[in-house]
Amino acid sequence: MIEQPIEIKRKHPWDDTIRTILVAFLLAVGFRSFVFEPFHIPSGSMKSTLLVGDYLFVSKYSYGYSRYSFPLGLPLFHGRVLELSKPARGDVVVFRPPGSPRVDFIKRVIGLPGDRIQLKDGIVYINDVPLARQPLGTFADDEDLSHINVIPRFAETLPGGKVISILKEPHDVQHVDATHTADDTPVYQVPPGYYFMMGDNRDHSYDSRFPSGVSYVPEENIVGRAEMIFLSVDSSFTWTNPASWFTAMRFDRFFKVIE
């Protein structure tokens, strides 16, 4: 019997590289969709809890998954699946406002479904009860390196006992509608399945107090819970200045748990 020659197919030199890149891409998408996703803080609405230049991890599994847990937010399904828990009052969460479903916001959960929320002279009332507030001194805001802005800082106690740190100047003249300011609002009745969000920097936060903007946030639009700051740089950081890669680092904020 004459043996038939066996043809040996040689791999293209790019086959392994392409396969490795594809596997790495799928693992990265899966990790960001189901476990943790990194976020960067671009604005000061959550000072002094979060600062411009903080990089943090947001857990995607904490409240289960919705369409907004995944890249592009495609409407593959509605509601949430695999819920481990519900958002709790005081949680810092990333969400997509109903009016801007492609933009990530980060705020704190203040009102739960069914709550009545109102501000009177800058004090938050939840279900007609004012939140206790104690002075914590001041916060030196050095985001603008040429000028330090000193802002009054307070400890605010939420129902259930959680204490959060907020910034509050004497008056906020932002108007939430034709007759009310952000310090003296109408009563907000949070609908079932929705949450009321506020920034810790109360005078510089575009949040649920503004019905024409953020308004109430549907549970489906919550992306996840902010867990930990893993990196933080101040405004002196630039990619074109290698010296700033070290001097701009806020090492005291690395691996800080978000409360």
DOFI-944251 format. One record per residue (C-alpha): residue number from 1; residue in one letter; x, y, z. Coordinates in steps of 0.05 Angstrom, whole numbers. Example, Ala and Ser with C-alpha at 12.3 -4.5 7.8 and 13.67 -1.06 7.14 Angstrom:
BEGIN
 dovo marnu     px     py     pz
    1     A    246    -90    156
    2     S    273    -21    143
# end
This chain:
BEGIN
 dovo marnu     px     py     pz
    1     M      0      0      0
    2     I     26     68    -18
    3     E     18    119     37
    4     Q    -18    182     18
    5     P     20    246     32
    6     I     -9    286     89
    7     E    -16    360     76
    8     I      6    402    135
    9     K    -29    469    138
   10     R     15    523    165
   11     K    -15    576    210
   12     H    -13    647    185
   13     P     35    686    230
   14     W    -22    733    249
   15     D    -71    678    270
   16     D    -49    673    343
   17     T    -44    749    350
   18     I   -114    760    323
   19     R   -141    704    367
   20     T   -107    734    429
   21     I   -133    804    415
   22     L   -204    777    404
   23     V   -203    737    470
   24     A   -175    797    508
   25     F   -229    842    479
   26     L   -284    793    498
   27     L   -257    786    569
   28     A   -252    862    577
   29     V   -324    872    552
   30     G   -349    817    598
   31     F   -312    845    658
   32     R   -338    916    645
   33     S   -409    890    633
   34     F   -416    841    691
   35     V   -365    858    745
   36     F   -332    926    750
   37     E   -327    986    703
   38     P   -278   1043    713
   39     F   -305   1114    712
   40     H   -271   1182    713
   41     I   -299   1242    751
   42     P   -301   1303    705
   43     S   -341   1352    748
   44     G   -346   1376    819
   45     S   -418   1358    835
   46     M   -398   1305    887
   47     K   -345   1344    924
   48     S   -317   1332    975
   49     T   -334   1257    970
   50     L   -308   1253    898
   51     L   -260   1302    866
   52     V   -247   1321    793
   53     G   -192   1273    771
   54     D   -215   1214    813
   55     Y   -218   1147    777
   56     L   -263   1096    809
   57     F   -292   1027    802
   58     V   -367   1018    796
   59     S   -396    949    812
   60     K   -443    926    757
   61     Y   -472    867    796
   62     S   -495    904    859
   63     Y   -566    918    835
   64     G   -570    866    780
   65     Y   -566    883    706
   66     S   -606    927    659
   67     R   -596    947    587
   68     Y   -551   1003    612
   69     S   -503    953    643
   70     F   -477    936    574
   71     P   -440    974    520
   72     L   -484   1021    479
   73     G   -545   1008    523
   74     L   -581    970    468
   75     P   -654    954    485
   76     L   -644    879    489
   77     F   -691    873    548
   78     H   -729    917    598
   79     G   -723    923    673
   80     R   -669    889    714
   81     V   -647    817    721
   82     L   -606    780    774
   83     E   -619    833    827
   84     L   -578    821    890
   85     S   -605    883    924
   86     K   -641    949    914
   87     P   -607   1017    915
   88     A   -604   1041    987
   89     R   -610   1111   1012
   90     G   -541   1142   1014
   91     D   -510   1098    960
   92     V   -467   1134    908
   93     V   -490   1109    840
   94     V   -476   1119    766
   95     F   -539   1126    724
   96     R   -565   1151    657
   97     P   -617   1207    663
   98     P   -681   1194    624
   99     G   -669   1256    582
  100     S   -596   1239    567
  101     P   -593   1162    562
  102     R   -523   1163    533
  103     V   -491   1206    587
  104     D   -465   1178    653
  105     F   -482   1217    717
  106     I   -458   1202    787
  107     K   -498   1225    848
  108     R   -522   1200    915
  109     V   -589   1166    927
  110     I   -630   1211    972
  111     G   -702   1192    958
  112     L   -731   1122    951
  113     P   -794   1102    914
  114     G   -854   1133    949
  115     D   -814   1185    988
  116     R   -832   1259    991
  117     I   -771   1303    983
  118     Q   -768   1379    993
  119     L   -715   1431   1008
  120     K   -730   1490   1053
  121     D   -676   1542   1062
  122     G   -625   1491   1038
  123     I   -646   1437   1088
  124     V   -669   1370   1059
  125     Y   -736   1344   1084
  126     I   -753   1270   1073
  127     N   -825   1252   1086
  128     D   -833   1319   1123
  129     V   -775   1307   1170
  130     P   -714   1353   1164
  131     L   -646   1319   1160
  132     A   -600   1334   1219
  133     R   -539   1374   1199
  134     Q   -475   1388   1239
  135     P   -417   1434   1218
  136     L   -353   1399   1197
  137     G   -311   1461   1186
  138     T   -292   1479   1115
  139     F   -268   1446   1051
  140     A   -210   1479   1014
  141     D   -228   1470    940
  142     D   -162   1475    902
  143     E   -187   1450    834
  144     D   -167   1517    806
  145     L    -93   1516    826
  146     S    -90   1592    822
  147     H   -144   1602    874
  148     I   -170   1563    935
  149     N   -245   1567    947
  150     V   -264   1554   1020
  151     I   -334   1522   1025
  152     P   -373   1505   1089
  153     R   -376   1430   1101
  154     F   -430   1392   1140
  155     A   -446   1323   1165
  156     E   -517   1305   1144
  157     T   -553   1246   1175
  158     L   -599   1206   1130
  159     P   -659   1165   1155
  160     G   -630   1099   1180
  161     G   -569   1133   1210
  162     K   -520   1138   1152
  163     V   -478   1202   1158
  164     I   -453   1235   1094
  165     S   -409   1296   1082
  166     I   -438   1353   1040
  167     L   -416   1422   1018
  168     K   -467   1478   1027
  169     E   -458   1553   1018
  170     P   -508   1601   1050
  171     H   -552   1610    988
  172     D   -564   1575    922
  173     V   -597   1618    870
  174     Q   -604   1564    817
  175     H   -677   1561    795
  176     V   -710   1493    788
  177     D   -772   1524    758
  178     A   -804   1592    749
  179     T   -819   1602    823
  180     H   -770   1558    862
  181     T   -695   1555    874
  182     A   -652   1494    889
  183     D   -653   1515    963
  184     D   -729   1523    967
  185     T   -763   1472    923
  186     P   -833   1444    914
  187     V   -849   1376    943
  188     Y   -823   1319    900
  189     Q   -864   1255    904
  190     V   -819   1199    881
  191     P   -858   1151    836
  192     P   -855   1075    845
  193     G   -794   1046    811
  194     Y   -757   1113    812
  195     Y   -703   1146    855
  196     F   -686   1218    874
  197     M   -612   1235    866
  198     M   -572   1294    894
  199     G   -499   1313    890
  200     D   -459   1324    955
  201     N   -437   1392    929
  202     R   -507   1419    937
  203     D   -497   1487    904
  204     H   -463   1458    843
  205     S   -502   1396    826
  206     Y   -551   1386    768
  207     D   -594   1331    798
  208     S   -665   1308    811
  209     R   -685   1376    838
  210     F   -687   1399    765
  211     P   -749   1368    733
  212     S   -732   1393    663
  213     G   -664   1359    667
  214     V   -646   1299    710
  215     S   -713   1292    747
  216     Y   -731   1224    777
  217     V   -686   1166    756
  218     P   -718   1100    735
  219     E   -688   1039    769
  220     E   -672   1011    700
  221     N   -627   1071    686
  222     I   -580   1057    744
  223     V   -514   1029    718
  224     G   -482   1009    785
  225     R   -455   1029    853
  226     A   -391   1068    862
  227     E   -344   1026    905
  228     M   -272   1050    907
  229     I   -225   1104    881
  230     F   -165   1069    851
  231     L   -129   1130    823
  232     S   -133   1206    832
  233     V    -97   1264    799
  234     D   -104   1339    808
  235     S   -113   1390    753
  236     S    -38   1398    742
  237     F    -35   1330    709
  238     T    -20   1331    634
  239     W      3   1275    588
  240     T     53   1322    555
  241     N     89   1336    621
  242     P    120   1271    648
  243     A    139   1306    713
  244     S     65   1315    729
  245     W     53   1240    724
  246     F     81   1237    795
  247     T     71   1306    825
  248     A     -3   1309    807
  249     M    -19   1243    841
  250     R    -64   1247    903
  251     F    -35   1185    935
  252     D    -78   1193    997
  253     R   -140   1179    955
  254     F   -114   1114    923
  255     F   -158   1054    941
  256     K   -205   1096    982
  257     V   -273   1064    994
  258     I   -331   1109    974
  259     E   -381   1121   1030
# end
